[in-house]
Structure formats: C-alpha cells, structure tokens
Amino acid sequence: MSDQAPEPVFTQPWHGQVFALTVSLNEAGHFAWPEWTARFSKTLARHGLEKELDGGDDYFTAWLETLEGLLADLGEAAPEEVERLRAAWEAAYLSTPHGDPVHLPKGA
C-alpha cells in the first residue's frame, strides 16, 4: 500500500467545474458529444500551434473557449452576456474579503 496521496484529477477547482458543466449540458441534450469533440479538437490544435499544451490551465482555457463558442453558436449564451457575467464575478471576487464566500449582487 502506498503512503502517497493520489494525484488530483483536476489541478484547479475551475477545471473540474467547467468539465462537469460541459458533461451536464451534453447529458441534458444541449449538444451532441461528437460535435463537442470536433470543436474542442480544433481549439486544441489552434492553441497548440503557439506552444505545447501542459494539460493544466492552458488545456482548460481551451476547453472553456470551446464551450463558450458552442453555446454562443447554439444561441444558449450570447458572448455579451458571458462577458457581463464574467465581469460581475470578477468585481464580486475582488471586493470580497479573503476567505469569505463570493456572491453576485442581485440582478447581476
């Protein structure tokens, strides 16, 4: 029996969250998995032209970019709305004291 802790599957919480969100949206019928993989492959190829991807933030940044593009193309999440929510989360995060939960203001 090994005394070493297992390697984390996701190196950052948001990696697991965007993965789970993508799987959930697929399972809810918002898009087919082959469509997802084709789009993600193209994004990875484009990102990999600039540098070798390490499977961490760069991989999941490409994942998120693909998901946002797919949802925009499907009319599920307009880029302006995604940017508005991203900015609202950033403002909430930056104004929240360290250690406190981050909450979006009502109507954000």
Protein Blocks (a to p, Z undefined) as FASTA:
>chain_A
ZZbdcddfblbfklmmmmmmmmmmmmnopacfklmmmmmmmmmmmmmmmpccehimmmmm
mmmmmmmmmmmmnopacfklmmmmmmmmmmmmmmpcghiacdddehZZ
